[in-house]
Amino acid sequence: MQVIPTVSLIDHENLACGLTRSLEPNNQQRLDRKQQVFHALNAVTGNQLGHIVVGSSYAGLTLMENSLCCPTARQVYEIGKDGAERALLKYLDEHFEGFSIGTLIIGSGDRAFAEVAAKWRARGTHVLVISQPGSLSSELYAAASQVIVIPTQWQFDFAA
């Protein structure tokens, strides 16, 4: 069985956009936030994100923003509620089912990833979850091999 060293599923909407609930960001602010999150992910993984897949629940502008933040990443989307999660999980199933993954990085705190995290961990994959403070579900936490909560001092502020 072929081994893929690292696969990263990045739910930018959970990591970046979820932090903007109290403020409706403009396009540049949203892009800046996503770029900051991508740099933080690289920092906490030592630039070892491997095969990167970024999910979105919107097409158009959001996909263009994601490709500016992660130019080497595969961009996937599904429209509607939990579209980013569904697109990322579908991509993982369709492209890596017959492979062994050394490390599966899940950039999200969403409970939707708990089942797949448990499944891959049971196969011997190291499952690293990277989440924002306060957004990590207890189910995903329990299914992970390791969890990194992006430090509070890394909270991303919009430029004034």
C-alpha positions as CSV (number, residue, x, y, z in Angstrom):
1,M,0.0,0.0,0.0
2,Q,1.4,3.4,-1.0
3,V,2.0,5.8,1.9
4,I,1.2,9.5,1.7
5,P,3.3,11.3,4.4
6,T,0.9,14.1,5.2
7,V,-2.6,15.2,4.0
8,S,-4.1,18.4,5.3
9,L,-7.8,19.2,5.2
10,I,-8.2,22.9,5.9
11,D,-11.6,24.3,6.6
12,H,-10.8,28.0,6.2
13,E,-14.3,29.0,7.0
14,N,-14.0,27.4,10.4
15,L,-10.5,28.7,11.1
16,A,-10.7,32.1,9.6
17,C,-14.2,33.2,8.9
18,G,-15.7,31.9,12.1
19,L,-13.7,34.5,14.0
20,T,-15.6,37.3,12.3
21,R,-19.0,36.6,13.7
22,S,-19.2,40.0,15.5
23,L,-17.9,41.9,12.5
24,E,-18.8,41.7,8.8
25,P,-15.4,41.8,7.1
26,N,-14.9,43.3,3.7
27,N,-13.2,41.3,1.0
28,Q,-9.6,42.5,1.9
29,Q,-10.1,41.8,5.6
30,R,-11.4,38.3,4.9
31,L,-8.4,37.6,2.6
32,D,-6.0,39.0,5.2
33,R,-7.5,36.8,7.8
34,K,-7.2,33.7,5.7
35,Q,-3.6,34.4,4.8
36,Q,-2.8,34.9,8.5
37,V,-4.4,31.5,9.3
38,F,-2.5,29.8,6.6
39,H,0.8,31.2,7.9
40,A,-0.2,30.1,11.4
41,L,-0.9,26.6,10.1
42,N,2.6,26.5,8.5
43,A,4.2,27.8,11.7
44,V,2.6,25.2,14.0
45,T,3.4,22.3,11.6
46,G,6.9,23.4,10.7
47,N,5.8,23.9,7.1
48,Q,4.9,20.3,6.9
49,L,1.3,20.5,5.6
50,G,2.0,18.0,2.8
51,H,-0.9,17.5,0.3
52,I,-3.2,20.4,1.2
53,V,-6.9,20.6,0.4
54,V,-8.9,23.7,1.3
55,G,-12.6,23.5,1.5
56,S,-15.3,26.1,1.0
57,S,-19.1,26.3,1.0
58,Y,-19.1,29.0,-1.6
59,A,-17.8,29.2,-5.1
60,G,-16.5,32.3,-6.9
61,L,-14.7,34.9,-4.8
62,T,-14.1,32.5,-1.9
63,L,-12.3,30.0,-4.1
64,M,-10.1,32.7,-5.5
65,E,-9.3,34.0,-2.0
66,N,-8.4,30.4,-0.9
67,S,-6.1,29.9,-3.9
68,L,-4.3,33.2,-3.1
69,C,-3.7,32.0,0.5
70,C,-2.7,28.4,-0.4
71,P,-1.6,28.5,-4.1
72,T,-0.4,24.8,-4.0
73,A,-3.7,23.5,-2.4
74,R,-6.5,21.7,-4.1
75,Q,-9.6,23.8,-3.8
76,V,-12.9,22.0,-3.2
77,Y,-16.4,23.2,-2.4
78,E,-20.0,22.3,-2.0
79,I,-22.8,24.8,-1.7
80,G,-24.8,25.1,1.4
81,K,-24.7,24.4,5.1
82,D,-21.5,22.4,6.1
83,G,-20.4,22.6,2.4
84,A,-16.7,23.0,3.2
85,E,-16.8,20.0,5.5
86,R,-18.7,17.8,3.1
87,A,-16.3,18.8,0.2
88,L,-13.2,18.0,2.3
89,L,-14.5,14.7,3.5
90,K,-15.6,13.7,0.0
91,Y,-12.2,14.6,-1.4
92,L,-10.5,12.5,1.3
93,D,-12.7,9.5,0.6
94,E,-12.4,9.7,-3.2
95,H,-8.6,10.3,-3.4
96,F,-7.0,8.5,-0.4
97,E,-9.2,5.5,0.5
98,G,-6.7,3.0,-1.0
99,F,-3.6,4.7,0.6
100,S,-2.0,4.8,4.0
101,I,-1.6,8.3,5.4
102,G,1.2,9.0,7.9
103,T,-0.3,12.2,9.3
104,L,-3.8,13.6,8.7
105,I,-4.0,17.2,9.6
106,I,-7.5,18.6,10.2
107,G,-7.6,22.4,10.3
108,S,-11.0,22.8,11.9
109,G,-12.7,22.2,15.2
110,D,-15.9,21.0,13.6
111,R,-17.6,17.9,14.9
112,A,-18.2,16.8,11.2
113,F,-14.6,15.6,11.1
114,A,-14.8,13.4,14.2
115,E,-15.8,10.2,12.5
116,V,-13.2,10.4,9.8
117,A,-10.5,11.3,12.4
118,A,-11.4,8.2,14.4
119,K,-11.5,6.0,11.2
120,W,-8.0,7.1,10.1
121,R,-6.6,7.0,13.6
122,A,-7.8,3.3,13.9
123,R,-5.8,2.6,10.7
124,G,-2.6,3.9,12.4
125,T,-2.6,7.4,11.0
126,H,-1.5,10.2,13.3
127,V,-4.4,12.6,13.3
128,L,-3.4,16.2,14.2
129,V,-6.3,18.6,14.7
130,I,-5.5,22.4,14.6
131,S,-8.3,24.5,16.0
132,Q,-9.1,28.0,17.2
133,P,-9.8,28.5,20.9
134,G,-13.4,27.8,21.7
135,S,-14.3,26.1,18.5
136,L,-13.0,22.5,19.1
137,S,-15.8,20.0,19.5
138,S,-15.4,17.4,22.2
139,E,-16.0,14.6,19.7
140,L,-13.2,15.7,17.4
141,Y,-10.9,16.3,20.4
142,A,-11.6,12.7,21.5
143,A,-10.9,11.2,18.0
144,A,-7.6,13.0,17.5
145,S,-4.1,11.7,18.2
146,Q,-2.9,15.3,18.9
147,V,-4.6,18.7,19.2
148,I,-3.0,22.1,18.8
149,V,-5.2,25.0,19.7
150,I,-3.8,28.1,18.0
151,P,-2.5,30.2,20.9
152,T,-4.8,33.0,22.0
153,Q,-2.0,35.6,21.4
154,W,-2.2,34.6,17.7
155,Q,-5.8,35.8,17.5
156,F,-6.0,37.6,14.3
157,D,-7.2,41.2,14.4
158,F,-8.4,43.3,11.5
159,A,-6.3,46.3,10.7
160,A,-7.9,49.5,11.8
